[in-house]
C-alpha cells in the first residue's frame, strides 16, 4: 500500500480504476477528505483478477473557466470509455481550491444524466444512507473543513460504453501582490488524446496586466512578471481589452515533457524537504503521483478608477476598492518566533534565512521587536549583537520566569544589521509557550514606542491553568500596575507616531507549557488586544503539526488571517512572500457607509476593515433598495503622510446611478451570496456566535445554510447528493477496499474508509491521483464510503460493530480505514428513469436538462431582460439557416462567431445555463441556437 503527497488548494485531480462487476449494477461512491494522511490505489498489482480486461480510457479532459468581475465559475469535464466486455469502475476525483464552493455535478452514464442537488448536511447524510440501505447507488460529498474540499465519486461504467463527469465550482479570485491569480492544476494521471483548458476573462475595466507563466509544479510561490511565460498558451484580447480568452491545448508530446518535468521537480523538492529531518520526525513514505502536468496559472489586473469601482445590476451591487498612489503607513511589527525543540534542523534554518530578508524589507519609519519563545519567552535587546553569541541552556520549567520588556527599535540600517545577527543565533530547544508569547507581544503593542526599559517594564509570570477568573484578573492587574507609569508618560508620543500595529506569530506546534488551553489563550489575547491601537495578528502555521484551527481563530478574532507554511524546500520563500503581502499598509480603519434608502443595510457584506495593504483589494457587496436611483457610498479611513510621521483622514464619495434596466449578465448576485456565506462562516469559526445550545445552529450558521441551499453551494453546512437507481433484483454489500488502496479482497466485507487525500506538500495548491488499479471480484456493489468525521454515535449498532475493528475516540469519530462484515440484505428492483435529453439528442449538453419543457418541445431560458422560449428539434436532422450560418458577436469561447443549433457547437457542451443566457441565438424560425466559434462547429469526435 503506497502513500503519496498531494499538493494543497488546487483544482482538479482525476482517477480511473477498473474492476469487474455485474453489468446491470451501477454503483457510485463519493468520499470527502480533510488534511489527514490517507491512501489511494496506485498500481495494478494491488488487486488481482482471473481475467484481464483493457482498462478504462480517459479520452478527453476539458476545463472551462468563466471569470467575470473576478468571480470565477469553473467547469471540469472528464470523458471516459470502457472498451471491455464487462462493467468496470471509474473514479472521478477533484480537489478544489480552499476558497471554492462546489455548485453543481452532473454525471452521464450510458446516455443517462444524473444531476446532483444540495441539501443540509444531516438531511443529505440521511438521504444517502437511505439510498444505500435500499440498494440504490448514491453519491454524497460534504465539505467538513474549508481547507480541504475533496470530491470523489466512483461508478461502474457499463461494457463498451462512455461516462461523462461534469463538476462546477465557484470562487472569488483574490488580489495578491497587484494581480489576481487563477490557478488550474492539471492532473489527468495519464496522457490524454484531447486536453483543453480555456479561461475567458470579462471585466468592466481594461486589462492592464495579463500573463500566463510557464506550467508550474504548485510548489512555488506566486509567479511574477519576471518568470518565463507559457509559449503554448494563446491569448486573444477583445472588446477594447476588457475581455480575453486564454487557451491551452498541450499535445501528447508536450504532456510527456510536462509530466517528466513535474516528476523531476517533485523529487527534488521532496529530497530537499527531508534532507535534514530531525530525530523526532518520521519521514513519510512518498511516491510522486503519475501523470501530473502541473499548474496552469493565469494572472491579470485591471485599470481602476481613482475612487474605486461600484457596479450595480438587477438589484445587487459590488464595490471594488484598491487605491495605489498613497503614502504607506509606518508600522510597529512584533515578530513572535517559535524556537522550540520541534523547530530543530531545517525549520530553524529556514526561519533564520527568511528573517534575514524580511528584516531587510522594513521601511524607514517602521519600528520592530523580536520575541523568541520556547519554554521561556525572550524579548531581544539589540545590544546583544555587540557581544558574543549567548550560550543558552533551556529548561522545560523556564515558562514561569518573568519577562523583561525591551522598547521597540526604529528600523535604521544599523538596527536592522544587529537584528539580523541576533536572528542568525537562534537555536531550537525546549517546549512551546504560545500563551505567554502572545501575552508579551500584545503588551509590547500596548506600550507603544519611545519608552525606556526599566524595572517597570517587566511582565511577571501569569498564573497558568487556573480556572479562577479572580486569578486571571489578579495577573492582569499586576501587569497593568507594572506598566502604568511608563505608558502614561509616553501616551502623547505613541499617538503622534501613529504606527500601524502588527503581530506576526509563527509556530509549528501546539501549546505544551504554560497555558495549554487554546480557548483560554484566545480569550486572554482578545481581552488585552482591543481599542484604536488593536494589533492585527497574522498566524503562520509552519508544517503539518501546528494547530491550524486554533491559529486561524486567533487571527480571525484579531483582524488577520492564518497562512499555512509548508515544510518544503521553499519554506523560506513562502515566509518572505507572505510578508511582502502585508509589508505596506496604505489605509487604516476603513469604513464604508451606504445611505439608508439606497442599500438594504441587513444585506451588506463586511464593510469595516482594520487595514488595507498595497497590492490587495477590498470588496463590499449588497442588495439595492427598489426605490434607489443612485448609490453614494462614503469611505472614511486614515492614510500616511509624506514626512513619514502621523496620518491624515482619507475620504472618498463616489456617485453611481442605478439603472432599472439590466445591463447584460453580471454575476453580482452570486458574488454577493458567495461573499456573504464565506464571511458568516468566518464569524462562526472565530467564535463570534451568540450563545446557543450545542445541538442547535448559531444565527450565523442558520443564515449561511439558508443562502447555501438557495444558491446550491456545498459548504461545511451542506452536502451534495446524487441518487442513481439500480436496475437489479438484488444487491449484496461488497468491499470497497480497493477504492481506498487497502489491497486484495475476496468479497464480502463492507468497508468504511477514510479519505483519499494525503497530507499537503506544496505552498499553495493540491493535486490528487489519476491512476489505475486492478479489478476486484465480480460481485455487486451496494456499499459506499463514509467520510472521516461521520459521527458513528448516530447509529449505536454500527458504532458497536465498528468498535470491534478499530478504537474510536471519545467523540466517536474515526480517521482510519476499517472493514466490517457484510450485511446480506437484498433489495427490490428499481426502474431507472429515462433522461429527457435523449429525446432531443442533447445527452452531451447536461446543463440544458433543467431548461427543457418536454410537453411542447421547448427550451425555456431566463435572460437578463425576459424569458425566451426556443424550439428543440426531435428529429435527427439538425436545423440550419438556408442562407448559411449568420455571424454573431459573443461566442461561447469569447470573440465573434456564428449562430448555429446547439448540437452543432462543440463548445456548448459544458457551459452553464448562465453562460447560455448571454450567448444564445435563434436558428431557422426560433430553434435553440448558440453563438459558436467557427472552428468549434460540426466537430466529429
Number of C-alpha atoms within 10 A of each C-alpha: 12 15 22 25 26 27 24 30 27 28 29 26 26 27 26 27 27 29 27 24 24 18 19 17 26 27 27 27 25 26 25 28 28 24 18 17 20 23 22 25 29 24 16 15 13 20 20 18 16 9 7 12 19 11 21 25 20 25 15 18 21 19 24 21 26 24 23 20 21 23 23 22 24 25 23 22 21 20 17 19 21 25 19 19 14 20 27 32 26 29 23 25 27 25 29 29 27 20 18 29 25 27 22 21 23 19 23 20 19 15 18 19 26 19 18 21 20 27 23 19 23 13 14 22 21 11 19 23 18 13 19 21 18 19 29 29 26 28 27 30 31 29 24 23 17 19 18 25 30 33 27 25 26 26 27 29 31 25 20 15 18 20 22 24 21 21 24 22 21 25 23 21 18 18 20 18 19 19 22 22 19 24 21 24 30 26 26 28 22 23 22 18 14 15 20 15 19 20 25 22 23 23 20 16 17 16 20 12 14 18 21 23 22 19 23 22 25 27 25 17 19 20 18 13 12 7 12 13 15 16 11 14 19 13 16 13 17 14 13 10 16 17 21 23 19 21 18 18 16 20 14 15 9 14 22 17 12 20 21 16 17 24 20 12 14 21 14 12 18 18 13 15 20 17 13 14 15 16 10 9 10 9 12 12 9 14 16 17 22 19 23 28 27 24 26 22 21 20 20 18 19 20 13 18 13 13 16 16 17 21 18 24 22 22 18 23 23 23 17 19 20 22 20 15 9 14 17 21 29 28 22 27 26 26 20 25 26 31 27 25 18 23 24 18 16 20 25 21 17 20 23 21 19 20 21 19 16 18 21 15 15 21 18 13 17 21 23 25 26 23 23 21 27 32 30 27 28 20 23 20 20 21 11 14 19 10 7 8 13 11 7 9 7 16 13 17 13 17 25 18 14 15 19 19 25 22 22 26 20 20 22 16 13 10 17 20 16 18 26 20 18 21 21 17 13 19 18 19 21 23 27 30 25 29 24 27 25 23 19 23 27 22 20 25 24 21 21 24 24 18 18 14 14 13 11 17 24 17 23 16 16 23 17 19 13 12 10 10 9 10 14 16 12 14 18 19 12 14 19 15 12 17 20 13 12 19 19 10 12 17 16 10 13 18 13 12 20 20 24 23 22 24 25 20 23 26 28 25 21 19 22 18 23 24 21 17 14 19 13 16 19 20 13 16 21 16 9 14 22 13 8 8 17 19 25 22 26 25 26 25 25 24 21 18 12 19 17 23 14 20 26 23 24 25 23 22 23 22 15 21 17 21 21 24 27 25 24 24 22 19 26 23 19 24 25 20 17 20 19 16 17 19 21 19 21 25 27 21 14 20 16 18 16 18 12 11 15 19 26 16 16 8 15 18 21 17 16 16 15 18 21 22 23 23 20 19 18 20 17 19 26 27 23 24 18 14 11 16 14 17 24 17 19 15 20 19 22 18 23 23 16 11 9 17 16 17 23 13 12 14 16 15 15 15 13 15 13 23 14 14 10 15 12 13 16 23 20 23 19 16 23 22 20 23 19 23 22 19 15 22 20 17 17 19 18 19 14 15 15 9 9 10 7 7 6 9 15 17 15 19 20 14 15 25 25 15 16 26 18 12 15 20 27 28 29 20 23 26 27 28 24 26 20 22 21 23 18 20 13 16 26 19 25 26 27 26 24 22 26 22 23 21 18 17 17 13 18 19 19 23 25 24 26 25 28 29 32 24 20 24 26 29 24 23 26 33 34 32 32 25 22 23 26 26 25 28 21 19 20 23 27 30 28 29 27 23 24 21 16 14 14 19 13 10 10 10 11 12 16 12 14 19 15 12 12 14 12 16 9 6 10 15 16 21 21 17 20 19 19 17 14 17 15 11 12 15 15 14 16 15 10 12 11 11 16 19 21 15 15 16 18 20 23 19 20 26 25 22 20 14 14 21 15 14 6 9 16 19 20 17 21 15 17 17 12 7 11 15 18 20 21 25 19 12 10 8 7 15 21 17 14 8 7 10 16 12 16 19 14 20 23 24 25 25 20 17 23 23 31 32 26 28 23 21 23 20 22 25 18 22 22 19 19 16 15 21 18 18 21 26 20 18 22 16 11 14 22 26 27 29 32 31 24 17 11 17 21 12 11 7 4
